[in-house]
Amino acid sequence: MISEKQRLTALIITHNEEQNIRPVLENLSFADEIIVVDSFSSDKTFEIATSFKNVKAVQHFFQNFAAQRNYAISLASNSWILFIDADERLTPELRKEIELTINQKNSISAYFIYRTFMFKNKRLLFSGWQTDKIIRLFKKENAFYNEEKIVHEKLIIKGEVGKLKNKLIHFSYSAFEDYKQKMILYGKLKVQEELAKNTKPNFFHFYIRPAYQFLHQYIIRLGILDGKSGLIICYLNALSVSVRFQELKNIRSKTATSRI
């Protein structure tokens, strides 16, 4: 007896992804259902998404990444979920592996997918990205995002987690200013996590933490071998840490002043 083919829902959360939205939706055309949750983009992202007949596009207020992802999951009709960012692409080999994986009898709850980080159109070999992996394929009923982790959100899985062999292509860095603004945004969002932990920023947070972030990626994680590209990535990731604690200081100062 042939078992019923498993249906797949592809999810994307977006904000001002006009350059990426069309190619990523075309890349996901093999999915049985595609849902885009847009946080009220000011460019043509939502307009382009709605032009695809096989795509369900909705707009939803952005609170944080974890909450937005959980909302997207709640809209899925199918058990199997493939979560993709607008700047990520599946290779033909990865698409085939996903289809085979979800239809095998002994499939488990979730799967890590390794990512190849692209600096513009060149592969970044080191800088901490050489072992980068993330859970992108999972069963809806066995997973949810921890909303205490606002940035680099953590997916909580009930059950076994495996790994896929083929890699996801991550076109995260297209231009210096774009990636810089992304890192600044991440830094500001991470402030909420520090507030929840009642972190009181000091010399260690302002200077040691950013320096450690840079040196760890540039020296320990071999960013130096990526040349100028590695230097830029390591610097901008350290900048994100610096922004986080400066923003935390500002918020705490405003709070203290308002109490006087």
C-alpha positions in Angstrom: 0.0 0.0 0.0 1.4 3.4 -1.0 1.3 5.9 1.8 -0.3 9.3 1.2 2.1 12.0 -0.1 3.1 14.5 2.6 2.2 18.1 1.9 4.6 20.9 2.6 3.9 24.5 3.7 6.7 27.1 3.0 6.7 30.1 5.3 8.4 33.5 4.8 8.3 36.5 7.1 9.2 39.8 5.3 9.8 43.5 5.7 11.0 45.6 2.7 12.3 42.6 0.7 11.4 43.9 -2.7 14.7 42.7 -4.2 14.4 39.2 -2.8 10.7 38.3 -2.7 10.1 37.3 -6.3 13.2 35.0 -6.6 12.5 33.3 -3.3 8.8 32.7 -4.2 9.9 31.2 -7.5 12.5 29.1 -5.7 9.7 27.7 -3.4 7.3 26.9 -6.2 7.6 23.1 -5.4 5.8 23.6 -2.1 2.1 22.7 -1.8 1.4 25.9 0.1 3.3 29.2 0.4 2.5 31.8 3.0 4.1 35.2 3.3 3.7 37.2 6.5 4.7 40.8 5.8 5.2 43.4 8.6 3.7 46.3 6.5 6.6 46.9 4.1 7.0 50.4 2.7 8.3 49.0 -0.6 6.6 46.7 -3.1 7.2 43.4 -1.2 3.6 42.8 -0.4 2.4 43.9 -3.8 4.8 41.4 -5.5 3.9 38.6 -3.1 0.1 39.0 -3.8 0.7 38.8 -7.5 1.6 35.1 -7.2 -1.5 33.0 -7.5 0.0 30.2 -5.5 0.9 32.4 -2.6 -1.2 33.5 0.4 0.1 36.9 1.6 -1.0 38.6 4.8 0.2 41.6 6.8 0.8 41.4 10.5 2.2 43.8 13.0 5.8 43.0 13.9 6.5 42.6 17.6 9.7 40.5 17.3 11.0 37.7 15.1 9.9 34.8 17.4 6.3 36.1 17.7 6.1 36.8 13.9 7.4 33.3 13.1 4.9 31.7 15.5 2.1 33.6 13.9 3.2 32.4 10.5 3.2 28.8 11.7 -0.4 29.2 13.0 -1.5 30.0 9.4 -0.1 26.8 7.9 -2.5 24.1 6.7 0.0 21.3 6.5 2.0 19.4 9.1 5.3 19.8 7.5 6.8 23.3 7.6 9.7 24.8 5.7 10.7 28.2 7.0 12.8 30.2 4.7 14.1 33.8 4.9 13.7 36.0 1.9 17.5 36.1 1.3 17.9 32.3 1.3 17.7 29.9 -1.6 17.3 26.2 -2.0 19.4 24.3 -4.4 17.7 21.6 -6.6 19.5 19.0 -4.6 18.1 20.4 -1.3 14.6 20.6 -2.7 14.8 16.9 -3.7 16.2 15.9 -0.3 13.4 17.8 1.5 10.7 16.0 -0.6 12.3 12.6 0.0 12.7 13.3 3.7 9.2 14.3 4.6 7.8 11.3 2.7 10.0 8.7 4.3 8.4 6.3 6.8 10.9 7.0 9.6 10.9 10.9 9.3 11.5 12.6 12.7 10.3 15.8 14.2 12.7 18.3 12.7 15.9 18.8 10.6 18.8 21.1 10.8 19.9 22.6 7.4 23.5 23.8 7.0 23.9 27.2 5.3 26.5 28.6 2.9 26.9 32.3 3.7 27.4 34.5 0.6 29.2 37.8 0.8 27.7 39.5 -2.2 28.1 36.7 -4.8 31.2 35.1 -3.2 31.1 32.3 -0.6 32.4 33.1 2.8 34.4 30.2 4.0 35.2 31.1 7.6 34.3 33.9 10.0 32.2 31.6 12.1 29.9 30.6 9.2 31.6 27.4 8.3 29.5 25.4 10.8 26.3 27.5 10.6 23.2 25.4 10.7 19.5 26.1 11.6 16.3 24.2 11.9 14.3 25.0 8.9 12.2 21.9 8.3 9.9 20.6 11.0 6.5 19.2 11.9 4.1 22.0 12.9 2.6 20.1 15.9 6.1 19.5 17.4 7.6 22.9 17.3 7.3 26.6 18.4 9.6 29.5 18.7 10.7 30.6 22.2 9.4 34.2 22.4 12.0 35.0 25.1 14.6 34.8 22.4 13.8 37.9 20.3 16.7 37.8 17.8 18.3 34.6 16.5 15.2 33.0 17.8 15.3 29.4 19.1 12.9 26.8 17.8 11.7 24.4 20.6 11.3 20.9 19.3 9.4 18.0 20.8 11.1 14.9 19.5 14.2 13.9 17.6 16.1 16.4 15.4 18.2 15.3 12.5 20.3 16.9 9.7 19.9 17.3 6.0 23.0 16.8 3.8 22.5 19.6 1.3 23.1 23.2 2.2 20.9 26.3 2.0 22.4 29.3 0.2 22.3 32.4 2.4 22.6 35.7 0.5 22.7 37.8 3.7 25.3 40.4 2.7 24.6 42.4 -0.5 26.0 45.8 0.6 27.8 47.3 3.6 25.1 49.8 4.6 22.3 47.2 4.3 24.1 44.7 6.5 25.1 47.4 8.9 21.5 48.5 9.4 20.5 44.8 9.9 23.1 44.4 12.6 22.0 47.6 14.3 18.4 46.4 14.2 19.4 43.1 15.8 21.3 44.9 18.4 18.4 47.1 19.4 16.0 44.1 19.4 18.3 42.2 21.7 17.9 44.9 24.3 14.6 43.4 25.3 16.3 40.2 26.3 18.9 42.1 28.4 16.1 44.0 30.1 14.3 40.7 30.9 17.6 39.5 32.5 18.0 42.8 34.4 21.4 43.4 32.9 23.1 46.6 34.1 25.6 47.6 31.5 29.1 48.5 32.5 32.7 48.7 31.1 32.6 45.0 30.4 29.5 45.2 28.2 30.6 48.4 26.4 34.1 47.4 25.5 35.0 43.8 26.4 31.9 42.1 24.9 32.2 43.8 21.5 36.0 43.2 21.4 35.5 39.5 22.3 32.8 39.1 19.6 35.2 40.5 17.0 38.3 38.6 18.0 36.4 35.4 18.5 35.1 35.5 14.9 38.1 37.0 13.3 40.8 35.0 15.0 39.3 31.9 16.7 36.7 31.3 13.9 39.2 32.2 11.2 37.6 35.3 9.8 41.1 36.5 9.0 41.2 33.9 6.2 38.3 35.5 4.5 40.3 38.6 3.9 38.5 41.9 3.6 35.1 40.2 3.6 35.9 38.5 6.9 37.1 41.8 8.4 33.8 43.5 7.5 31.5 40.8 8.7 33.4 40.4 12.0 33.4 44.2 12.6 29.6 44.5 11.9 28.7 41.6 14.1 30.8 43.2 16.9 29.0 46.5 16.2 25.7 44.8 16.9 26.9 43.9 20.3 28.0 47.4 21.0 24.7 48.9 19.8 22.8 46.5 22.1 24.5 47.7 25.3 24.5 51.4 24.3 20.8 51.2 23.7 20.3 49.4 27.0 22.2 52.2 28.7 20.0 54.8 27.1 16.7 53.0 28.0 17.9 52.5 31.6 18.9 56.2 31.8 15.5 57.3 30.5 13.7 55.0 33.0 15.8 56.3 35.9 15.1 59.9 34.9 11.4 59.4 34.6 11.3 58.1 38.2 12.8 61.2 39.6 
